[in-house]
Amino acid sequence: MATARLQTFRSSNGSTYRVETPGQPLRCSEDAAWLQQQLAARGVKAYKPGISVNDPKQRKAANELVDWCSGESFKLWDRTKNAYVPSLTLGNTRLQSVPTSAP
């Protein structure tokens, strides 16, 4: 299950309040769990394909890949080398990152 989110609303008198919305079930929980396990063992993180992993401000938890199905694109970042990973071989499976811009 994806994490719950807080949503901020404004009341009629101008004050704000937050409401927790429940998390949505993962579309492909087995695929997502397998990917997270394989990447964690190698010190690599997967991020959404629309961000630039070369920008440290965009490598935040909100942009990490949580819900992933086999065949969807992503970007890989090696936390130990602090470098973009173009591809990664896991046994018989090859993971390919979406190209990213140079720093």
TORLOSE-177724 format. One line per 3 residues: number of its first residue (from 0); for each residue x, y, z of C-alpha. Coordinates in nm, 3 decimals. Each point is the difference from the previous one (the first is absolute). Example, Ala and Ser with C-alpha at 12.3 -4.5 7.8 and 13.67 -1.06 7.14 Angstrom:
// residues 2
0 = 1.230:-0.450:0.780  0.137:0.344:-0.066 $
This chain:
// residues 103
0 = 0.000:0.000:0.000  0.125:0.346:-0.089  0.047:0.236:0.293 $
3 = -0.282:0.222:0.123  0.016:0.366:-0.095  -0.090:0.320:0.181 $
6 = -0.218:0.247:-0.186  -0.021:0.364:0.113  -0.327:0.193:-0.011 $
9 = -0.095:0.357:0.089  -0.304:0.066:0.218  -0.246:0.286:-0.047 $
12 = 0.177:0.212:0.263  0.337:-0.034:-0.176  0.165:-0.255:0.227 $
15 = 0.141:-0.319:-0.147  -0.048:-0.360:0.103  0.137:-0.330:-0.128 $
18 = -0.184:-0.323:-0.072  0.168:-0.334:-0.048  -0.113:-0.184:-0.312 $
21 = 0.051:-0.376:0.003  0.261:-0.152:-0.226  -0.093:-0.175:-0.321 $
24 = 0.082:-0.369:-0.050  0.302:-0.065:-0.220  -0.079:-0.099:-0.358 $
27 = 0.277:-0.262:-0.021  0.109:-0.069:0.356  0.211:-0.306:-0.089 $
30 = 0.194:0.187:-0.271  0.054:0.303:0.224  0.118:-0.214:0.293 $
33 = 0.241:-0.195:-0.223  0.147:0.321:-0.145  0.045:0.163:0.342 $
36 = 0.167:-0.312:0.140  0.241:-0.037:-0.294  0.096:0.368:-0.004 $
39 = 0.044:0.026:0.378  0.247:-0.290:-0.007  0.214:0.196:-0.251 $
42 = -0.028:0.347:0.156  -0.205:0.133:-0.292  -0.324:0.201:0.006 $
45 = -0.264:0.030:-0.271  -0.161:0.336:-0.075  -0.291:0.117:-0.213 $
48 = 0.096:0.039:-0.368  -0.099:0.367:-0.023  0.262:0.136:0.240 $
51 = 0.371:0.073:-0.041  0.194:-0.225:0.235  0.306:0.223:-0.053 $
54 = -0.177:0.274:0.199  0.037:-0.082:0.372  -0.316:0.194:0.085 $
57 = -0.206:-0.234:-0.218  0.143:-0.316:0.159  -0.242:0.011:0.291 $
60 = -0.232:-0.258:0.150  -0.305:0.143:-0.178  0.162:-0.077:-0.338 $
63 = 0.108:-0.354:0.086  -0.175:-0.280:-0.183  -0.249:-0.174:0.230 $
66 = -0.263:-0.149:-0.229  0.166:-0.171:-0.299  -0.119:-0.258:-0.249 $
69 = 0.231:-0.199:-0.224  0.058:0.187:-0.327  -0.040:0.352:0.141 $
72 = 0.287:0.247:-0.027  0.208:0.150:0.282  0.342:0.148:0.075 $
75 = 0.265:-0.168:0.213  0.240:0.174:0.238  0.294:-0.168:0.176 $
78 = 0.012:0.134:0.357  0.352:-0.132:0.070  0.160:0.153:-0.312 $
81 = -0.239:0.299:-0.018  -0.046:-0.060:-0.372  -0.268:-0.064:-0.259 $
84 = -0.031:-0.369:-0.094  -0.086:-0.048:-0.370  -0.070:-0.373:0.037 $
87 = 0.021:-0.275:0.260  0.007:-0.377:-0.047  -0.175:-0.212:0.264 $
90 = 0.057:-0.364:-0.088  -0.183:-0.053:-0.330  -0.182:0.335:0.022 $
93 = 0.144:0.325:-0.132  -0.146:0.324:0.134  0.040:0.301:-0.229 $
96 = -0.022:0.359:0.128  -0.172:0.272:-0.198  0.269:0.237:-0.136 $
99 = 0.065:0.306:0.216  0.170:0.331:-0.072  0.366:0.049:0.086 $
102 = 0.083:0.213:0.307 $
